[in-house]
């Protein structure tokens, strides 16, 4: 142990970081199972995908709604964090916007069934919807404004209208195998381009 106690202070931080990574892996696994089987998928399938025991899941998430909400929040955070990274690393603001919209569509499709789980908790659902808008609307606005400032997309829309349009194109997609929401959204996003 060093004189300043760095090792002792570092150990708890390391354990917290490990616990956070383990929980993120569990939430990623749950999201994957939810996409494949819906939010009513057996918890044992999630445990198998995550490589953990059932007790681990129930210790962190005593009720299914707790797990569904945690997956939802985890996916919102991942989508929010991706925006600035894409903007910094893409060939153009439009390319970043387009890629982020793809992530947003994936998120919208994976959250199907959330309303059913929360049907008895209207206040909880409204709180999640407000969280969703608070986290994602500024990210979409940053990407959209950058693409507008670069002269790549039309400027007569708002980020809210863009997100609402994408959301409407995704509505019901999980119930119809003949409907490819991502393809329709791609057409919509292509239509934002300003003519050269």
Number of C-alpha atoms within 10 A of each C-alpha: 8 7 6 8 9 10 12 11 11 11 11 11 12 11 11 12 12 12 12 12 12 14 18 16 15 23 23 18 20 27 25 17 23 23 19 11 12 18 23 14 15 13 18 13 16 23 20 14 16 21 12 14 13 14 11 13 22 15 9 13 15 12 11 17 16 15 21 23 19 19 24 21 17 17 23 21 14 14 21 22 14 17 23 15 12 19 21 11 11 13 10 16 25 25 17 24 25 19 18 23 23 19 19 24 20 17 18 19 20 22 20 19 17 18 12 12 17 17 12 10 13 11 11 13 17 12 11 16 12 11 14 17 14 12 17 21 17 15 21 24 18 18 25 25 19 19 23 20 13 12 16 19 22 16 15 7 12 14 18 15 10 19 19 12 14 23 17 13 19 20 13 13 17 19 9 9 7 8 14 13 22 20 12 14 21 16 11 15 19 13 12 18 16 12 9 5
